[in-house]
Amino acid sequence: MVRRTARPRQRASAAATVSAGCPCGLPSSYEACCGRCHADGGTAAPTAEALMRSRYSAFVRGNVPYLLRTWHPRTRPERLELDPGMRWTGLEILATSDGTAFHTSGVVEFRASYRGGALHERSRFERVGGAWMYVDGEFPE
């Protein structure tokens, strides 16, 4: 009798994950997922989590206009410069609080991995004129 041991599952590479779906980690194509939000006059994100995912995808794709457009006017910087050498490799949503159609604010805690490390942030979102906006974030220890 041959006894087999369970092998740990291998994670798909970041390149395979991105090519198989949207950079935000959902299985839909970029065009059907975050791309709908990124287009000028595009679809507004329906939840704080959806906005978080679309902002992550905007960082992956270097879409500064979208990042500024979805940043709360109270905390938005005048300009934003992204590091062209930064390579984002995955997004993991750790927790959400509120942030649905029934709320005016919400919190999304996430881990965004990049080549060489990860960013762990708890982001705050508020609705402005019915649209979700990123307010600010803190970095839990």
KADA-V968223 format. One line per field, one symbol per residue. psi: psi as a letter, one per 20 degrees, with the letter a starting at -180 (. if undefined). burial: 1 if it has 24 or more other C-alpha atoms within 12 Angstrom, else 0. A space follows every 50 residues. Layout:
psi = ???
burial = ???
This chain:
psi = pppqqpqqppqqqgghgghibqhiiqiqqghidhhhhhqpkapqpirggh ggghhghhggikmgggghhjpphhjpqhrppqoiipopiqpophqqpbja ijrirrppprpoqroiaqpoqoqqqqpokippqpfrqqnq.
burial = 00000000000001000100011111000100111111000001111111 11111111111111111111110000000000000011111110010011 00001111111110000010111111100011111100000
